[in-house]
Amino acid sequence: MSSTESPSVPAASVLPRVAPVRVGEGERLRSVGLPGVTLSIRSRRPAREGLPPALYVHGLGGSSQNWSALMAELDGVVDSEAVDLPGFGDSPPPDDGDYSVTGHARAVIRHLDAAGRGPVHLFGNSLGGAVTTRVAAVRPDLVRTLTLVSPALPELRVQRTAVPTGLLGVPGIAALFTRLTREWTPEQRVRGVMGLCYGDPGKVSPEAFRYAVEELERRLQLPYFWDAMARSARGIVNAYTLGGQHGLWRQAERVLAPTLLIYGGRDQLVGFRMAHRAARSFRRSRLLSLPDAGHVAMMEYPELVADAFRELLAHSADSGEGAGAARTGAGS
């Protein structure tokens, strides 16, 4: 009996049926097929024609929903799109299984090239901050401005509270964690994540908490959920160890776009002490310090982040702006 080799099947075509992703008021969600990857894109209808385009990139374990509040705040300022990185949100895994920072950056670049929207105002949080730093360094033609919220750039002394996240990248740890936490309810998991990511978890409304639980329940049904988490965490750790021209701090120094840096004083994942190193590294930078914010300032204080971005726009036209110009603001 003869046998034939089965053709490889793209990951996007074998996804299980799960509950639909929530789409907020004024938003729409679409799927974009690109070479080797399928991306889910969340967008808002622009308030008027001719607004400059913006693209938002989430962090580890996040999704395009992390940017909904800021996108609403910037209605009338930019034409907003937020991407679900491969394996996160509503995007299936990449066909090649590459969850490295470079792999994620490649997906963002492919989308921008295919859409023809560049140059864009590029936003990144955490892992997304590392990804967008790499995009801005290697493809300056695609980036008008760069806004980084608690970017995951290499630290010599990592905070103790960030160690468990990094350990997810160690082979076998994700499977062990899954077994150890099998009895945890989605509500317990969400409270743990919010306690880690928010400066004040009490700011989360009951409605937002319920939406987060529903989204986690949906993701836990996806067979690749923990694999995407573990491999992306490993990608961050590997990016931290790269030296030379591929090192993230070296690439930060190569970024030409005016850059807004936002750091939270209560961030348990990215050290607040890294803010001034970042301000020195990005040659045309402005620094916003929010003492009461945690790791996701764009979710906790979207109005302050939006105000700072408007200020960046007002100053970025001035080509004589000095490198490392600092501004400090207080959280409300």
N, C-alpha and C positions, 0 to 999 in steps of 0.2 A: 504494500500500500504506500503510495507516494505521499510525501508531505510537502507543503508549500510554506514558505516563511511569511508570517503575517506582517503587513506593512505597519510602520510605526504610526500611532494615532496621536494627534496633538492633544495635550492635556485638556484644552478647552472643550473638546467634544465628548469627554467621558465624565463630566461633573455629575455628582448626585443631585437629586431634586431636594432643595431645601427651601425654607421660607424666603420670600423676596426681601431684598434690602430696603430699609426705610429711606424714603425720599421726602425731604422737608418741603415746606411750602415755598413756592417760587423756584424750586430746584428741578432738574431733570437728570436722568442717568442714562448713559448710552454705552455701548460696547464698541471698541475699536480694535479691529484685527490688524496686526503688524507682523512682519517677519519674525517668527519664533516666539511671539508673545501676543496675548490678547489683554487689553486694558479696559477697565471700567472707568469712565470719566463722568464726574459730577459737575454740573454747571448751573449757572443762573442766567436767566435772560438779561442781557445788558440793558441798563436803564435808558440808554440812547445809543445811536450809531456812532462809530468812530472812537469808542473808548479803547485805550491800550490794553492788550491782553495780559493776563496773569495766570500763573500755574502754581498750584500748591501741592506739596509732597509731604505725606505724613510720616510718623515715626514707627518704630518696632511695635507690632501688635495693634497699630492704629488703622485708620482708613480715611477716605476722603471726608467722612462725616466729621472728623476732628476740626475741619475748617469751615463748617457751615456758618457758625456765628460770625467769624471774621469776614467771610464772603458777603454776608448780609450787611455788615457794617460798611463795606467798601462798595456797595451799590452806588453807581454814579461816578465812581473813581476809576475802576478797572472793569474789564470784561473777564469774569472769573471762571476758571476751570480747576478742579481738584482731581488728582489721579489716585486710583487704588493701585499701589505697587503690585507686581506679580505675586500671587499667593495670598494677598490680603484683600479685605473688603469683598468686593464682588468680582475681582480679577482672578482667573485661574492661575495655576503655577506656570512658570516659563517652561517651554518645551525642553530646554537644555538643563533645567534644574539649577541654574546659576542664580544664587541669592546673594552674591557678593555685592559690596558697595558699587563696584564697577558694573556688575550685571544690572543692578537697579538703575544706575546712571544711564546705561546703554538704552534701557527701556524708555526712560524719560526723553532722551535725545531722539530716539526713533519716533516717538509720538510728536515731538515738536517739529521734526523735519517733515513728517508725513502731513501734519496739519497745516504747515506753512504759517504758523502763528508767531514765530520768533521775529525779532527778539521780544521776550516776555519779562514781566516783573515776576521773578522766581522766589517762592517762599519754601522753606523747609524747616521741619521740627525734628529734633533728635536724630534718628537714622536718616530721615529726610534732609536734615541739615548737612550731614556728611555727603549724601548723594548729590544735593544741589551745589555744594562747594566744588565737588568734582566736575559737575556739568559746567559750572561757570568758569572753571580753570581751563578745561580742554576745549570748550566751545563758547568762547566769549561772544561770538556773533549771535548766540541765541538768548542772551541775558541782558536786559536793560538795567535792572537793579536786582539785588539779592537781599532777602530778609530771612535771617536765621533765628529761630526760637529754640534756645537750649540745644545748639547743634552738638552732635556726638563726635567731637574731635578728640584726639588722643590726650589722655591724662596720665601722668606718671604715678600719681597717688589717687587711685579710684576710691570714691566714697564706699564705705561698708554697705550702705543700703543699695548700691548699684551692683554689688558682687553677684547676687543670685541671677540677675538678668544676664550678666556675662557668662555665668556658668551654663546657661541654656545652650551655649555654643559648644560645650564639651560633649563629644559623642556618648550617647546613652543617658545623659542627664535628663533630657526631655521625657524619655520613656519612663525613667525612674520617678520623675516628678508627677507624671500622669498617674502612675500606680499609687503613689503616696497620697495624692489628693483626689482619689476616685470618689470619695464620699462628700467632697465639698459641693455645695449647691452653687448654681450660677450667681446667686445673690452674694454669697461669701466671696467668690472669686472677684466679682466686680468691686465689692467694698475694698478688697485688698489692693486692687489695681488703682482705684481712686485714692486710697490712702497713700500710695507711693507716688502718684503723679500730680496730685493737687496740693497746693500750699494749704488750702482749707477745704477739705472734702465736704464740709457743711454747706458750701456754696452750690453744690449740685442739687438741682431741684428734684422732687420726687418723680416728675415726668421724665427728666433726663436720665435718672437712675433706671427707671423702667425700660426706657429705650436701650440703654447700655446692656441690661440683662437680656433683653430679647435678641440683641445683636450677638452677644456671646453664645447664647443658646443656639443660634443659627450657625455660628462658626464652628462650634464643637461638633457639629454633625458632618463637617467637611473632613474627609480622610487625610488631607494634606495640611491641616491647621498647625499641628505641632511641628511638622517637618519644616514648614515655611518659617515658623518662629525660630526653631533651633538653627537652621542654616543661615538665616539673616543675622541672628546674634553672632554666629561664628564669623560671618562676613564682617561685622563691625570689629570683632577682636582681631581678625586678620588684617584689616585696614589699619588698625592701631600699630601693628608691627612693621608696616612697610616703611622703608626709608627712601632716600633719594628723591627723584622727581615725582615718584608716585605717593610719597608721604602726604597725608592730608594737610599738615601745617605748611609744607612746602607749596602745596597747591593753593592754600589760602592766600599765600603771598603773591600768587600769580593772578588772582582774581582782579579784573579791571573794573568791574561794575561797582557803582556806589552801593555800600553794604550797610544794612541795619542789623545790629546785634541786640538780641533781647535775652536777658538772663533773669531767673527768679531766685530770690534770696532763700527760698525754702525748697529749692530743687534737690531732691534726694537721688537723682540719677546723673546729672551733670553738675560738676562742682561750680559754685558761684565764683570761686576764685579764678576760674578760667576766663572770666569776662574780659579782664584787662589784657591778658595775653592775646585773646582774639582781636581786641581793638588795635593792638600793635601789629598783628599779622595781616589783617585785611587793610590794604593801603588806603582805601577811601571809606572809612567806617564811621558809623555813629553808634553809640552805645546807650541802650535804655535798660536801666536796672529797676526791677520791680521787687522790692524787699518781701512782699507778702505772697508773691506768686510761686508756684511750684514748677513742674516740668512742662506744663502745657499752658503757657500764658495766653495763647490765642483763644483758649477755651474759657479760662478764668477771667481774663481782662480784655475781651475783644475790642472794647471801645478805646482802651489805652494803646493797644497795638495798632489799631487803625489810625489813631491820631499821630503816632510816631511814624507810620508809613507815609502819611500825608506830608509830614515835615521832611521826610527823606526826599519825596518828590519835589518839594519846594526848593531844596538845597542841591539836588543832584544836577540841576541845570548849570550850576556854578562849577565849571571845570577846575577852578582854582582851590576847591575845598581840600584842606590838608588831610593827610593820612592820620587815622587814629583820632579824629576830632570826637570828643566824648561828650555825652549828654546823660545826665542821671535824672530819672523820674521816680516818684514814690508811688507805690501801689495804693489804691483807694481803700 
